[in-house]
Amino acid sequence: MARALNVFKMRGSWHDKGIREYLISDSGIQIRDSFRGYERIISGSPTRINVDEKNELSRIVQNVQSLDE
């Protein structure tokens, strides 16, 4: 099991939209790489997705965004 961190807003600067793993050790907090290739991380039941599925989801999101414009 891993802990996840997501920063929603940092005033006055760009922010990383990825969900990152973090560890708390005797030497402090360690921020790790973003979770990639997973969905439903925040739900507590993450599942691994294939690269093809990820590309398909990206295509769908782009089409939805173009409808909003």
N, CA, C and O atoms as a GROMACS GRO file, in nm:
protein
  276
    1MET      N    1   0.085  -0.116   0.000
    1MET     CA    2   0.000   0.000   0.000
    1MET      C    3   0.090   0.123   0.000
    1MET      O    4   0.196   0.124   0.062
    2ALA      N    5   0.047   0.225  -0.070
    2ALA     CA    6   0.123   0.350  -0.079
    2ALA      C    7   0.032   0.468  -0.044
    2ALA      O    8  -0.089   0.461  -0.061
    3ARG      N    9   0.092   0.574   0.003
    3ARG     CA   10   0.018   0.697   0.030
    3ARG      C   11   0.030   0.787  -0.091
    3ARG      O   12   0.134   0.790  -0.158
    4ALA      N   13  -0.077   0.862  -0.120
    4ALA     CA   14  -0.078   0.950  -0.236
    4ALA      C   15  -0.103   1.094  -0.194
    4ALA      O   16  -0.172   1.120  -0.096
    5LEU      N   17  -0.045   1.186  -0.270
    5LEU     CA   18  -0.057   1.329  -0.244
    5LEU      C   19  -0.097   1.398  -0.372
    5LEU      O   20  -0.041   1.370  -0.478
    6ASN      N   21  -0.196   1.488  -0.364
    6ASN     CA   22  -0.239   1.565  -0.479
    6ASN      C   23  -0.256   1.709  -0.433
    6ASN      O   24  -0.334   1.735  -0.341
    7VAL      N   25  -0.185   1.802  -0.497
    7VAL     CA   26  -0.197   1.944  -0.464
    7VAL      C   27  -0.296   2.004  -0.563
    7VAL      O   28  -0.272   2.003  -0.684
    8PHE      N   29  -0.405   2.056  -0.511
    8PHE     CA   30  -0.509   2.110  -0.599
    8PHE      C   31  -0.480   2.253  -0.644
    8PHE      O   32  -0.515   2.289  -0.756
    9LYS      N   33  -0.417   2.334  -0.559
    9LYS     CA   34  -0.393   2.474  -0.595
    9LYS      C   35  -0.276   2.529  -0.514
    9LYS      O   36  -0.268   2.510  -0.393
   10MET      N   37  -0.187   2.598  -0.584
   10MET     CA   38  -0.081   2.673  -0.518
   10MET      C   39  -0.091   2.816  -0.568
   10MET      O   40  -0.072   2.842  -0.687
   11ARG      N   41  -0.120   2.908  -0.481
   11ARG     CA   42  -0.145   3.046  -0.518
   11ARG      C   43  -0.023   3.108  -0.587
   11ARG      O   44   0.089   3.099  -0.535
   12GLY      N   45  -0.045   3.170  -0.703
   12GLY     CA   46   0.058   3.247  -0.771
   12GLY      C   47   0.162   3.167  -0.847
   12GLY      O   48   0.263   3.224  -0.888
   13SER      N   49   0.141   3.038  -0.866
   13SER     CA   50   0.239   2.960  -0.941
   13SER      C   51   0.171   2.841  -1.008
   13SER      O   52   0.058   2.805  -0.977
   14TRP      N   53   0.244   2.780  -1.102
   14TRP     CA   54   0.195   2.660  -1.166
   14TRP      C   55   0.201   2.548  -1.065
   14TRP      O   56   0.280   2.552  -0.971
   15HIS      N   57   0.119   2.448  -1.083
   15HIS     CA   58   0.124   2.334  -0.993
   15HIS      C   59   0.119   2.204  -1.071
   15HIS      O   60   0.068   2.197  -1.183
   16ASP      N   61   0.173   2.102  -1.010
   16ASP     CA   62   0.176   1.969  -1.068
   16ASP      C   63   0.039   1.906  -1.049
   16ASP      O   64  -0.010   1.897  -0.936
   17LYS      N   65  -0.023   1.861  -1.156
   17LYS     CA   66  -0.156   1.803  -1.147
   17LYS      C   67  -0.151   1.652  -1.123
   17LYS      O   68  -0.256   1.588  -1.112
   18GLY      N   69  -0.031   1.596  -1.116
   18GLY     CA   70  -0.017   1.452  -1.094
   18GLY      C   71  -0.040   1.414  -0.949
   18GLY      O   72  -0.025   1.496  -0.858
   19ILE      N   73  -0.075   1.290  -0.930
   19ILE     CA   74  -0.088   1.233  -0.797
   19ILE      C   75   0.042   1.162  -0.767
   19ILE      O   76   0.080   1.069  -0.839
   20ARG      N   77   0.109   1.204  -0.662
   20ARG     CA   78   0.242   1.152  -0.630
   20ARG      C   79   0.240   1.066  -0.505
   20ARG      O   80   0.162   1.087  -0.413
   21GLU      N   81   0.330   0.969  -0.505
   21GLU     CA   82   0.349   0.888  -0.386
   21GLU      C   83   0.436   0.965  -0.289
   21GLU      O   84   0.526   1.038  -0.331
   22TYR      N   85   0.411   0.950  -0.159
   22TYR     CA   86   0.499   1.010  -0.059
   22TYR      C   87   0.523   0.912   0.054
   22TYR      O   88   0.440   0.828   0.085
   23LEU      N   89   0.640   0.926   0.116
   23LEU     CA   90   0.678   0.843   0.229
   23LEU      C   91   0.714   0.933   0.346
   23LEU      O   92   0.772   1.040   0.326
   24ILE      N   93   0.681   0.890   0.467
   24ILE     CA   94   0.722   0.961   0.586
   24ILE      C   95   0.821   0.870   0.659
   24ILE      O   96   0.787   0.760   0.701
   25SER      N   97   0.944   0.919   0.672
   25SER     CA   98   1.048   0.839   0.737
   25SER      C   99   1.109   0.919   0.852
   25SER      O  100   1.066   1.031   0.880
   26ASP      N  101   1.209   0.862   0.917
   26ASP     CA  102   1.277   0.932   1.026
   26ASP      C  103   1.345   1.060   0.978
   26ASP      O  104   1.363   1.154   1.055
   27SER      N  105   1.382   1.063   0.850
   27SER     CA  106   1.450   1.182   0.795
   27SER      C  107   1.353   1.284   0.736
   27SER      O  108   1.397   1.387   0.685
   28GLY      N  109   1.221   1.258   0.742
   28GLY     CA  110   1.122   1.354   0.694
   28GLY      C  111   1.035   1.298   0.582
   28GLY      O  112   1.029   1.177   0.561
   29ILE      N  113   0.969   1.388   0.513
   29ILE     CA  114   0.879   1.350   0.403
   29ILE      C  115   0.959   1.338   0.274
   29ILE      O  116   1.040   1.425   0.243
   30GLN      N  117   0.935   1.232   0.200
   30GLN     CA  118   0.997   1.211   0.069
   30GLN      C  119   0.886   1.206  -0.035
   30GLN      O  120   0.797   1.122  -0.028
   31ILE      N  121   0.893   1.298  -0.132
   31ILE     CA  122   0.795   1.301  -0.242
   31ILE      C  123   0.851   1.216  -0.355
   31ILE      O  124   0.963   1.239  -0.401
   32ARG      N  125   0.774   1.120  -0.400
   32ARG     CA  126   0.816   1.029  -0.506
   32ARG      C  127   0.755   1.069  -0.640
   32ARG      O  128   0.691   1.173  -0.650
   33ASP      N  129   0.775   0.984  -0.742
   33ASP     CA  130   0.722   1.009  -0.875
   33ASP      C  131   0.570   1.000  -0.879
   33ASP      O  132   0.507   0.945  -0.789
   34SER      N  133   0.514   1.057  -0.986
   34SER     CA  134   0.369   1.049  -1.007
   34SER      C  135   0.329   0.906  -1.038
   34SER      O  136   0.406   0.830  -1.098
   35PHE      N  137   0.208   0.870  -0.997
   35PHE     CA  138   0.154   0.740  -1.036
   35PHE      C  139   0.116   0.749  -1.184
   35PHE      O  140   0.044   0.840  -1.224
   36ARG      N  141   0.164   0.657  -1.262
   36ARG     CA  142   0.132   0.654  -1.405
   36ARG      C  143   0.080   0.515  -1.439
   36ARG      O  144   0.126   0.415  -1.384
   37GLY      N  145  -0.015   0.510  -1.529
   37GLY     CA  146  -0.071   0.382  -1.570
   37GLY      C  147  -0.173   0.325  -1.474
   37GLY      O  148  -0.204   0.206  -1.478
   38TYR      N  149  -0.226   0.411  -1.386
   38TYR     CA  150  -0.329   0.368  -1.291
   38TYR      C  151  -0.448   0.462  -1.300
   38TYR      O  152  -0.434   0.579  -1.335
   39GLU      N  153  -0.564   0.411  -1.268
   39GLU     CA  154  -0.683   0.492  -1.253
   39GLU      C  155  -0.749   0.460  -1.120
   39GLU      O  156  -0.716   0.358  -1.059
   40ARG      N  157  -0.840   0.544  -1.075
   40ARG     CA  158  -0.914   0.528  -0.950
   40ARG      C  159  -0.821   0.523  -0.828
   40ARG      O  160  -0.847   0.450  -0.733
   41ILE      N  161  -0.713   0.600  -0.831
   41ILE     CA  162  -0.618   0.602  -0.720
   41ILE      C  163  -0.684   0.658  -0.595
   41ILE      O  164  -0.672   0.600  -0.487
   42ILE      N  165  -0.754   0.769  -0.609
   42ILE     CA  166  -0.816   0.835  -0.493
   42ILE      C  167  -0.929   0.750  -0.434
   42ILE      O  168  -0.960   0.764  -0.315
   43SER      N  169  -0.991   0.666  -0.513
   43SER     CA  170  -1.102   0.584  -0.464
   43SER      C  171  -1.057   0.479  -0.362
   43SER      O  172  -1.138   0.426  -0.287
   44GLY      N  173  -0.927   0.450  -0.361
   44GLY     CA  174  -0.877   0.347  -0.272
   44GLY      C  175  -0.871   0.210  -0.336
   44GLY      O  176  -0.826   0.114  -0.274
   45SER      N  177  -0.916   0.199  -0.461
   45SER     CA  178  -0.911   0.073  -0.536
   45SER      C  179  -0.847   0.096  -0.672
   45SER      O  180  -0.914   0.085  -0.774
   46PRO      N  181  -0.717   0.130  -0.673
   46PRO     CA  182  -0.653   0.160  -0.802
   46PRO      C  183  -0.643   0.037  -0.891
   46PRO      O  184  -0.625  -0.075  -0.844
   47THR      N  185  -0.655   0.061  -1.020
   47THR     CA  186  -0.638  -0.046  -1.118
   47THR      C  187  -0.542   0.001  -1.225
   47THR      O  188  -0.540   0.119  -1.263
   48ARG      N  189  -0.462  -0.092  -1.273
   48ARG     CA  190  -0.364  -0.060  -1.378
   48ARG      C  191  -0.437  -0.052  -1.513
   48ARG      O  192  -0.523  -0.135  -1.542
   49ILE      N  193  -0.402   0.048  -1.593
   49ILE     CA  194  -0.462   0.059  -1.726
   49ILE      C  195  -0.352   0.042  -1.831
   49ILE      O  196  -0.236   0.074  -1.807
   50ASN      N  197  -0.392  -0.010  -1.946
   50ASN     CA  198  -0.299  -0.027  -2.057
   50ASN      C  199  -0.274   0.106  -2.125
   50ASN      O  200  -0.356   0.198  -2.115
   51VAL      N  201  -0.163   0.117  -2.193
   51VAL     CA  202  -0.130   0.239  -2.265
   51VAL      C  203  -0.237   0.271  -2.369
   51VAL      O  204  -0.273   0.387  -2.387
   52ASP      N  205  -0.289   0.170  -2.437
   52ASP     CA  206  -0.392   0.192  -2.538
   52ASP      C  207  -0.518   0.252  -2.475
   52ASP      O  208  -0.579   0.342  -2.533
   53GLU      N  209  -0.557   0.204  -2.358
   53GLU     CA  210  -0.672   0.259  -2.289
   53GLU      C  211  -0.648   0.404  -2.250
   53GLU      O  212  -0.738   0.488  -2.259
   54LYS      N  213  -0.526   0.433  -2.208
   54LYS     CA  214  -0.491   0.569  -2.170
   54LYS      C  215  -0.501   0.663  -2.290
   54LYS      O  216  -0.553   0.774  -2.278
   55ASN      N  217  -0.452   0.620  -2.405
   55ASN     CA  218  -0.462   0.701  -2.526
   55ASN      C  219  -0.608   0.722  -2.566
   55ASN      O  220  -0.646   0.830  -2.610
   56GLU      N  221  -0.688   0.619  -2.551
   56GLU     CA  222  -0.830   0.630  -2.585
   56GLU      C  223  -0.900   0.729  -2.491
   56GLU      O  224  -0.980   0.810  -2.537
   57LEU      N  225  -0.871   0.722  -2.363
   57LEU     CA  226  -0.930   0.817  -2.268
   57LEU      C  227  -0.887   0.960  -2.300
   57LEU      O  228  -0.969   1.052  -2.291
   58SER      N  229  -0.762   0.979  -2.338
   58SER     CA  230  -0.714   1.112  -2.374
   58SER      C  231  -0.789   1.165  -2.496
   58SER      O  232  -0.826   1.282  -2.500
   59ARG      N  233  -0.812   1.078  -2.594
   59ARG     CA  234  -0.886   1.118  -2.715
   59ARG      C  235  -1.028   1.160  -2.679
   59ARG      O  236  -1.078   1.259  -2.731
   60ILE      N  237  -1.091   1.085  -2.592
   60ILE     CA  238  -1.229   1.116  -2.550
   60ILE      C  239  -1.234   1.251  -2.480
   60ILE      O  240  -1.322   1.332  -2.507
   61VAL      N  241  -1.140   1.274  -2.388
   61VAL     CA  242  -1.137   1.400  -2.314
   61VAL      C  243  -1.116   1.518  -2.409
   61VAL      O  244  -1.180   1.621  -2.394
   62GLN      N  245  -1.027   1.503  -2.506
   62GLN     CA  246  -1.003   1.611  -2.602
   62GLN      C  247  -1.129   1.641  -2.682
   62GLN      O  248  -1.158   1.757  -2.709
   63ASN      N  249  -1.203   1.538  -2.720
   63ASN     CA  250  -1.327   1.560  -2.794
   63ASN      C  251  -1.431   1.631  -2.709
   63ASN      O  252  -1.502   1.718  -2.759
   64VAL      N  253  -1.441   1.595  -2.582
   64VAL     CA  254  -1.535   1.661  -2.492
   64VAL      C  255  -1.496   1.807  -2.472
   64VAL      O  256  -1.583   1.894  -2.472
   65GLN      N  257  -1.367   1.834  -2.455
   65GLN     CA  258  -1.320   1.970  -2.438
   65GLN      C  259  -1.348   2.055  -2.560
   65GLN      O  260  -1.382   2.172  -2.548
   66SER      N  261  -1.335   1.997  -2.679
   66SER     CA  262  -1.364   2.072  -2.802
   66SER      C  263  -1.513   2.107  -2.813
   66SER      O  264  -1.548   2.208  -2.873
   67LEU      N  265  -1.600   2.024  -2.756
   67LEU     CA  266  -1.743   2.053  -2.756
   67LEU      C  267  -1.775   2.172  -2.666
   67LEU      O  268  -1.869   2.247  -2.692
   68ASP      N  269  -1.697   2.188  -2.558
   68ASP     CA  270  -1.718   2.298  -2.463
   68ASP      C  271  -1.676   2.433  -2.522
   68ASP      O  272  -1.724   2.538  -2.476
   69GLU      N  273  -1.590   2.432  -2.621
   69GLU     CA  274  -1.537   2.559  -2.677
   69GLU      C  275  -1.626   2.620  -2.779
   69GLU      O  276  -1.593   2.726  -2.833
   0.00000   0.00000   0.00000
